[in-house]
Amino acid sequence: MTRRSPALAVISGILLALSFPSLGYSFLSWFAFVPFLFALRDRTVREGFLLSFLFGLVFFCCTVYWVTDSIHIYGHLPLLPASFITLFLCVILALFIAPFGAAVVHVRAARPDIAFLAVPVIWVTLELARTHLFSGFPWALAGYSQYRTLPVIQVADLAGVYGISFVIVLVNTAIAELITDRKRFVPLLIASVVLLAVLGYGHHRLTGGPESGGITVTVVQGNIEQSKKWDPAYQSEVIATYQRLTLKALEQNPDLVIWPETATPFYYGGFGAGDIKMTKDLQQFVRTMNTPLLTGSPTIETKGGRIVALRNTALLLGRDGAVDSLYHKMHLVPYGEYVPMKNILFFLEKMVQGVGDFQSGTEYTVMKVRLPAGDYVAIGTVICYEIIFPDLVRRFVNKGATVITTLTNDAWFGRTGAPEQHFSMVVFRAVENRVPIARAANTGISGFIDTHGRILDSSGIFTEASLTLTFIPGSTRTFYTRYGDVFAWLCALTSLILLALPFRK
């Protein structure tokens, strides 16, 4: 293998990374794979594996570099060890992509006539694997690069984000086939038909214009520094900030106010004197404003006077200040909210300060918000990291949620591309399930997204903000909501069949 092939793999990794925020040159993803696909020509399975690993390593180093900032600044690890941990994460993620090149080489040798269709099928299969295996980390899936290209992403209500990834890789493969052999126009013809069908469907779904009316929601962004968040000296200041921003927003008569993940700097309902007092003060504040409040807060479960569980919780407080409903976060962040294989990996520092190991919840809680007219709106709430898991969000909608809210604290990411990367994934959850989404983030990005993926309003990062918007709750369950990742699982089944084909030189 010459130096040319690794160089092409590196170029593709960089081009694909550039299509994601914060640079976000989304058009690059439509040909970013082409150099890499050239590099796989006339290679062995082993060489395909290594080239694909290199491509993935470069791609992830350029997209999840922000992990270093999180570990270094908030985990208090020196810069060099923090960088090595990030590199180790990128190596693990690259191993999810490494089989791609090996499988493509195998299929090209076994069935060259259908190889161009097999390439996107294999890619989607590996994205699905990255979503589910070892707790899952479906960050920077290829389809997310198109979150602002609304006509392209509407098909997500049928095939999820994986459907957009499929189309992107199919177009890349067709371009590579045509450049390799100008007589190979059939792949480009098929890719063009698929892309035109996707665009036609997208334009059809986008007719009718932005939606308005329904429920009025305020999201509050306190912009609380992570170093102050759990400092007892700043507890009163933190609460005062959220109350000040909320009281100002009440002038617009919202039906619901939303504070971010763990907005309260205390354990709601805890048994310590400070927790009890601040819990009562918050309840009194909600009664005063006479508007339901959805807020994130750590909570404690006790038994026999001792703590048995810590939870990352979303609490819906009614107009009377009492808890109407609550949801315990189910998909926790490994090495952030808990440490997997703690006995073996005891040396790893957690990125979360001031709290112990959280335990996950078990129920997809759908909350009911009563409007002044007497009607109720069903709301599903996901916390932070959970929004990047398509199947988790759709289950709330399947249980009756017509609005999705997401509470997050992205202060960990600093001024990197991660806040926008995180926000971009929210767009797909709205389109997949045709429900509007309200997002409250401690330091940004907070905002509103309608059922077509339009970003109706959004805040900057590291600034105080309160945004209020009225929108219509979702009214139908999509194919994706009903049946989930059928398309991606069919790709996985097809990949197994392709890999079973006899190899021939």
N, C-alpha and C positions, 0 to 999 in steps of 0.2 A: 504493500500500500504506500503510495507516494504522499508527500506533504500536501498535495493539492486537496485530497479528500478531507483531511482534518480541517484545513482552512475553510473549505466550503461549509462544513458542519458548524464551525464557529460563526461564520457570517450569518447563517440561517438563525442560529440562536440569538444573535444580537438583533437581527431584523425583527424577529418575532417579539422580543422583549420591548422593542421600541414602539410596538403597536399598542402597548398597555400604558395606563397612566403611570407616572405623571406626564410623560411626553405625549402618549396617546395618539401616535400616528397610525390610526386604525387601518388605513389603506394598505399598510405594509404587510399585514397578515395575509393578504390575498396572493402574495408571491414570496413570502418569507421562507417557505419550505422548499422552494425550487432548488436553490444551491445544494441543500442537504440531500434532496432526492437524486440529484446528479451524483453526489458523492457515494451513494449506495449502489450505483451502476457497477456491475461486474465485480462485486465484492463477495466475500464468503460470509456465511452466517455469523462467524465470530467477528469479522471486521465490521459487519453491520451493527452488531451489538455494541462494539466499542465506539463506533462513530455516533451512534444514537445516544450513548451515554455522554459523550463529549458535547453534543448538541444540547442535551437536557441540562447538563451542568452549567454551561454558559448561559442558557436561558434563565435558569432559576437564580444564578448568581446576580443576574441583572434585574430580576423582578422581586425577589424576597430579601434583598440586601438589607432592608430596614430591620430585620431581626437583630442585626448587630447593635443598632441604636437602642432597641428595646432592652436587650440584655446588658449593654454597657451602662446606659444612663439610669435605667430603673431597676435593673438587677444588680447594679453595683459591681459588675465584673470588669476587670481590666480589659482594655480594648483588644489586646491580642487574643486572650482566651475567648472573648465574645465573638471575635471574627472566626476563630476555629470552629466554634459551635455552629455558627451560621453556615460555614463551609460544609460541616458534617451534615446539616439538614439538607443542603443543596445536593450533596452526594446521594442521600437517601431518596430525595425526590427524583433525581436523575435516573435512579435505578428503576423507577416506574416507566420511564421513557425508553430506557435501553432496549427492552424486548421489541420495540417498534421496528428498529432497523433490521434486527435479526429476522423478524417475521416477514417484513417486506422482501428481503432477499430470498427467503424460502419460497414465498408465494410467486415471486417473479420467475424462479427456477421451475416451480411445479406447474403453474398455470399462467404464463405470461399474457395470455389473451384477456384475463380478467383482473390482472394485477392492479390496474388503475382504480378499479372499484374496491379492491381489497384494502388499499392504503388508508382511506378515510375510515373504513370499518374497524381496522386494527387500532387506529388512533383513538377513536371513541371508546373502544373497549378498555384501553389503558387509562383514559380519563375516568371512566367509571370505576376502575380498580382503585385509582388514587382517591376517589371519593369515599370508598367504603373500607378499604383495608387499613389495619393498624390505627384505628380511630378516625382516619380520613383527614385529608388536607386538600380539598378541591380548589385551591387558590390558582388563579391565572390559567383557567381552562381557556382554550383557544377562542371559544365563542364569546367570552367576556370582552374581548378586544373591540367588539362591535356595539357596545352598549349605547352609543349615541347614534348608531345607524338604524333608525327605527323601522324602515321597511324590511330590513333583513331579519330583525329579531322577532317579528310578530309570529313566526312559525314556532316559536318556543312554546306556545300554548298547545302544540301537538307533540313536539319532540323534545322539549326542554332545551337547556343551553347546549346539550350534546348535539342537537340537530344543527345548530349554527356551526359548531366545531366541524361536523361532518362536511357541510357545504364548503367551508373554508379550505379544508384539506383536499377535497375533491377538485376544486378549482386549481389549487396549487399543482396537484398531480397531473391534471390535464395540460396545464401550461408546460410542465416539465416533459411530458410525453411528446408534445408538438415540437418543442425545441430540439429534442433528441432525434426525432424523425418527422419531417414535414408531412409525410403521408399518414401519420397517426392523428388524423383530425377527428376520428370518432369520439375519443375521450373528451376533447374540447367541446364537441357538439353536445354530448350528453351532459357535461358540466354546465354548459350554457343554458340548456333546457331546464335543468334543476334550479339554477340560479334565477332564471326568469320566472319560474313557477313560484319560488320563494318570494321574489320581489312583487309579483302579482298578488299573491296572498297577503303580503304585508300592506300594500297600498289599499287593498280591499278592507282590511281590518282597521286601517287608520282613517277611513272616511267617517265623517261626523263631527270632527273637531274635538278639542279638549272638553272634558266633562266638568260640570260644576253643580253646586247644590248638594243637599244631603246633610252630612254631619260636619260641624265646624270644630277643628282641632288646632290646638296650640302646642308647638314643641319648644322647649326651653333648653338653651345651651348655656350652661353656667361658666364654662371655660375655667374650671378649677384645676390648678396645677397638681400634678400627681404627687409631688413632694408634700403638698399641704393637705391633700385629701383625707389622710388618716392621722394627721397631727391634731391632738386634742385641743391645742391652742387655737386652731382655726375652725373648730366645729361650728361655732356661732356664726362666723363670717361666711362659711359655705352655705348654711341654711338661709342666712340673710340675703345672699346673692340670688338664690333661686326664688325666694319669696318676692324680692324686689322686681325681678324680671316677670314673674307670674302676675303680680298685681297690675303691672303696666299692660300686660296682654289681656287682662280681663275687660278692658275697655272695648274689646271686639266681641265680647259675649261668646266665648267658645263653649262648646258642649263637653269638651274634654281637654285637660291640660296634661302634657306628658313631660316628665323629667327623665334624664338618662339612667343608664345602668349604674347601680350603687350610688345614686345621687345623694342619698342620706349618709352622712359620715358616722353612722351608729348602727347598731343591730336593732332593727325595728321589732318592738315587742320583747326586747331582751330583758333579763332580770337584774342587770346592774342599775344602780341609781341613775346614772347619766342616761342610759338607754331608755329607762322608764319615763324620765322627764321629757326627753326630746321626742319620744313617741307621742306623748300627750300633747306637747306643743304643736307637733305637725297635725295631729287630728283637729286641734282647735283652729289652726290656720285654714284647713280645708272647710271646716264648718263656716268660717268667716267669709271665705270667697264663694261658698255655695256652688261649687263646680267640682265634678269628679276629677280626681287626680290619679294618674297612672305613673308610678315611680319605681325605680329600681332600688333595692336595699338588700344588704346582707341580713339574713335571719338565722336564728338559732332554734334548734329543736332540743328539748331537754326531757330527761326521764329520771325521776328520783332525785331531782336537784342537780343533776350533772348534764353537761352538754353531750349529746349523742350524734348531732349532725349540724354542719354549717351549710347553708344554702345561698345560692345567688338567686334572688327572688324578684319578681315583678308583682307589685301590689296595686290593686285598684281600690282606692278609697272613695266611698260614696259621698254625697253632699253632707251627710251627717258625720263624716270623718271616720266611720267604721270601715273595716276591710270587707268589701263586697266580694272580692275574688282574689286569688293569688296563683302564681305560676312559678314553679321551681325550674330553673334552667336544667335541661336534660343532657345536652351535649357540651360537656365541659372542655376547657382548653388544656390539653396535656402539657405538663411542665409549667403551666400558668396557674390553673385552679386546682390541679391535683398532679401527683407524680406517679405515672404508671411504673410498675415493677420497682417500687420504692426500695425494697431490700437490696436490689442490685445497683440501682442508679441513685443511691443515697447522696452522691457528691454533687448532683445537679442543683443549682440554685433555682428557686422559683422566681418568676418575674413579678408575682403579686406580693405586695407588702402588706403587713398588718392583719392578715387573715390566715387561717389555717387551711387545711385541705377541705375543699368543698365536696359535697356528695350530690349526685345528680338526682333530678326529679324523675317522675315516671308517667305523668299525665299531660296530655295535650289539652290544656285548659282553655276553653273559649269563654271570654268574659262578656258580660252584657252591660252596655252603657245606655242609660235611660235619657232620652232627649226630652226637652221641655214639653213637647207636644204629647208625650206619653209613650211614643214608640221606642223600641230598643234596637240598638245596633250591636251585632255580634263581632267581637274583636279577638283576634289571635295575636299573642305577643311572643316574639322570639328575642333572645338576649344575645347581643354582640355576635360572636363567632357562629351562632346557630344559623344566621341568615345565609351563610355560604353553602348550606346543605339543602338542595332543592327538595328532596323527598321529605325532609322534616317540616318544611314550611307548608308544603301542599297538604300534609295531614291535618293541619289546623283548618285549612279551607274546606277540606273534605268533611270535617266535623261541624261545619256551619259558619265559620268565620267569614265575614264579608269585608272586613278591613284587617290589614296586618299592620301591627306596630312593631318597631324594633328599637330597643334601648341598647346603647353601646357606650363604651368609654375607650376612644381611640387615642387617648393621650399617650399610650405606650408607644405609638408609632412615630411620635415627633413630627418634624417637618419633612417627611419623606413622601414617596408616592403611595404609601400604604393606605392613608385615609381615603384617597380617591379610588384606589383599587377596591377597597372594601365597599365603598358606596356604589361602585359600578355593578357589583353583583346583586344589589338590592333591586336594580332595574329589572333584572331577569325574573326575580320572584314575582314581581307585579304582573309581567306579561304572561308568564307560565300559568298563573292562576286567575288572571283578569280581576285582580283586586287592587285597590289603591293602598299605598304604603306610606305611613308617617314614621319618620326616623328622628329620634332624639339622641344626640351624641354629646358627650361632655365637652369636648374641645372641637367638634366638627368632624365630618360634615353632617349637619342636620338638614332635613328637608322633606319634601312631599313628591311622590311619584304616582302618576295615574295608571289606569288599567292598561294603557298602551305603552307604558314605559317612558312617557314624557316626564322630564324633571320639571315640575311646576314651580318649585321654589327651593333654594338651598342656601346655606350659610357658608361663610368662609371658615377656615380653621384657626384655632387659637384666638377666638374673639367671642365676646358675649353676644347672644342673639335670642330673640323670641320670634318665631314665625307662626302666623295663623292663616289657615286656609280652609275653605269649605269644599267638600268633594262628595261624589255619589259612591256609596258602597257597591261592591261587586254584586251582580245579580245572577250569574250563571256559573256552573262548574264546567271547566274546560275538559277536553280529552286528557290533557296532562294531569289535571287535578284528580280525575277519576282513576286513571290507570298508571300514573307515574312514569317511570323511565322504561316503558316498553320498547321504545326505539333503541335505547342504549343497550338493553339486555338482548335484543335481537342481534345487534352488532356483536355482542360478546359471544352469542351462540354461533354466529357465522364465522367469527374468528377461530373458534375451536374446530369447526369443520375445515376451514382453510389450512390450519396448521396440521391437520390430519392427512392432507394430501400427500401422496408419495413424492419424495424429492427426486428430481432428475436434473442432470447437468445440461 
